[in-house]
Every structure is written in C-alpha cells, then in structure tokens.
Amino acid sequence: MCDEPDHAVWTVPPPELRWASQALKQTDRNRLTWTVVMSWADCNFHQYADTVDVLATDVYPLDDATHLRPVVEVAQKTELLRKAAGDRPVILVTQADRK
C-alpha cells in the first residue's frame, strides 16, 4: 500500500491508509495489503497495525560509520511488531549488502 507511511516527508495517516486498504479489498478480496512502517517510533507499529493485512518494518542500516545497530535490535523490533500486529502476519525487512 505505502512504503513508510509514517515518513516525515510524505506522511499518510493511519485513517487514510486504512481507507485505501479497504477500497482495494472491495475490488479484490483476495489481494493482501501491506505496509512498511519506520522502525524509529515503536508507537507507529500500533498506529498502523490495523490498516493492512501484513505489517512490516525495516531496521537498517545494521552497521555503518554513523549508525550502529546490533542484531539484537532487529530481534527487539520484530517482537514489538508481532505484539502490535496480533494475529496478522509480520515481515521484517533486513539490510542485504556486503556488510
């Protein structure tokens, strides 16, 4: 539906994303909707949890000169995402590069 609807530059509030997801469901009930919320604000997991079928977040960069995020943070964010989503599926988008 939307990549990072909670981004400061192109914010899509939860009610708007919920409406868009429901509109899509009216035309195709079998199509799953999903969104990737930013991992910097844990409360956003809960705010967007009921807007789509699949809730996702991206925790990166894992390691570079300015941001050091240990693998344990990946596990913590995944657990918070699961709690927010309840029985809905979750996806964690991890960084995939040479690091």
Rosetta blueprint (number, residue, H / E / L):
1 M L
2 C E
3 D E
4 E L
5 P L
6 D L
7 H L
8 A L
9 V L
10 W L
11 T L
12 V L
13 P L
14 P H
15 P H
16 E H
17 L H
18 R H
19 W H
20 A H
21 S H
22 Q H
23 A H
24 L H
25 K H
26 Q H
27 T H
28 D L
29 R L
30 N L
31 R L
32 L L
33 T L
34 W E
35 T E
36 V E
37 V E
38 M E
39 S L
40 W L
41 A L
42 D H
43 C H
44 N H
45 F H
46 H H
47 Q H
48 Y H
49 A L
50 D L
51 T L
52 V L
53 D L
54 V E
55 L E
56 A E
57 T E
58 D E
59 V E
60 Y L
61 P L
62 L L
63 D E
64 D L
65 A L
66 T L
67 H L
68 L E
69 R L
70 P L
71 V H
72 V H
73 E H
74 V H
75 A H
76 Q H
77 K H
78 T H
79 E H
80 L H
81 L H
82 R H
83 K H
84 A H
85 A H
86 G L
87 D L
88 R L
89 P L
90 V E
91 I E
92 L E
93 V E
94 T E
95 Q L
96 A L
97 D L
98 R L
99 K L
